Amino acid sequence: MITEQIKELEATKKKLASLEQSIAQEMDAELAGLPGKYGFDSMQALIKRLKSIGGVRAKKTRSPKVKAARPASGNKRARATITEEMKLQVKAMTEAGKTGPEIAAAVGISMPSVQNIKKAFGLVKARV
């Protein structure tokens, strides 16, 4: 009984492989005919045209909720560039016993940046 099922399974697998191969051949034949079907003289011309229009997408618009969530003032702080000098200042101030918010205000960077610098210098205790 099991051997018959195994034989049936093998026959089905062969039929499936044959079907996949015939579909692939038909697809190849259809794709090869596309340039002529659309008036192109070569596959490269069709591909070039497809690439030229491929990047064009509809512009996404934001919902009114997202616009309302933005700050009204528009005074967004510029991203700080953290220099080696700033890192050394953070290290010195940490060793002098200053707190994170004090260091951030004095150096002009964010608290997470202060924390990252302290971690890089090994000045932060590991969590247990």
N, C-alpha and C positions, 0 to 999 in steps of 0.2 A: 504494500500500500504506500509506504513512504517512498520507495524507489520510483513508483509511478508519479508521485507528486514532484519528486526531484527532476524526473525526466520532463514533466510538463513545465516546471519552472525554467529549466534550461531552454526548452523550445520557445517559451514566452520571451526569455532574455534575447534569444537570437532574433525573434520577430521584432522586438523593440529596437535592437541595434540596426536592423535592416530598415525599419521605418525612420529612425533618426537619420540614417545616411541618405535616404531618398529625400527627406525634408531638406537636409543641408544642400543637396544637389539642386533642388528646385529653387531654394533661396538664392544660391549662388548665381543660377541662371537669371533670375529676376533682377538681382542687384547688378549684374553685368549689363543688363539692358537699360538700366536707368538713364545713363547719359544720353543715349539716343532718344529715349522716350520724352525727355525734357529739352531736347534741342542742343545738347552739348556735344562737341566733337570728341572729347576724351574724358576718361574718369578723373584725371587731374583737374580739368576745367570744372567739373561738377563739384569735386572736393573743395577747390578754391572758392567757389561760390557759396558752398555750404558753410565754410569757415568764416567767410565775410559776413554772413547773416547770423551765424551761430551765437555771437556775443550779444545780440540785441535782445533785451528782455524788457518786460513792462516795468515801469518805475513803481516801486512800492511806496505807498503813502502811510503815514502814521495815523493811528486812530486819535480822535480828540482827547481821549483819556491820557495818552502819553504826552501830548503837548501841554496839557494842564498840569502834569506832574513836574514839569521843569521849573526851576526857580525863575521868578518874574524879573529879578534884577538883572540877570544875564552876566553878572560879575563872577565868572568862573575863574578859579585860581589856576594860574599857569603851572604846568608840571615842573617840579624842581629837578635840576640836574645835580646829582649828588657827586661831589668831588672828593678826592682823597683828603684834602684839607678838612672838609666837613666831617669825614669819617673819623679823622684824628681828633677833631673837636669833640665829637660825640664820645669817643673813648676817654678823653681826658675828663670831660664833665661827669661821666659815669663813675670813673675812679675817684672823682672829687665828692661823690655822694649826691649829685643832683638827681632829681626825679625825671622820669620820661617826659612829662608835659613841659617841664622847665627846659629840658634839652631841646625839645622840638621847637618851642617858641624862640629860644635863643639862636638856634642854627637856621631856622626857617624851613624846616621839613616836617613831614607828618609823623605822628606817633608810630604807625607801622614801619616807616622807614628807620626811625630810631631803633625800634626793636630788631629789625633785620640787621642793622649795623652792629648792634650789641651782640647778636647771635653770631655774626661772622667773626667777631673778635673773641668769642667764647666768654662773654661777660654775663651770659644769661644762664641761670640754673636750669638744668634739665628737669622736665616734669617726670614725676614718678607715677 
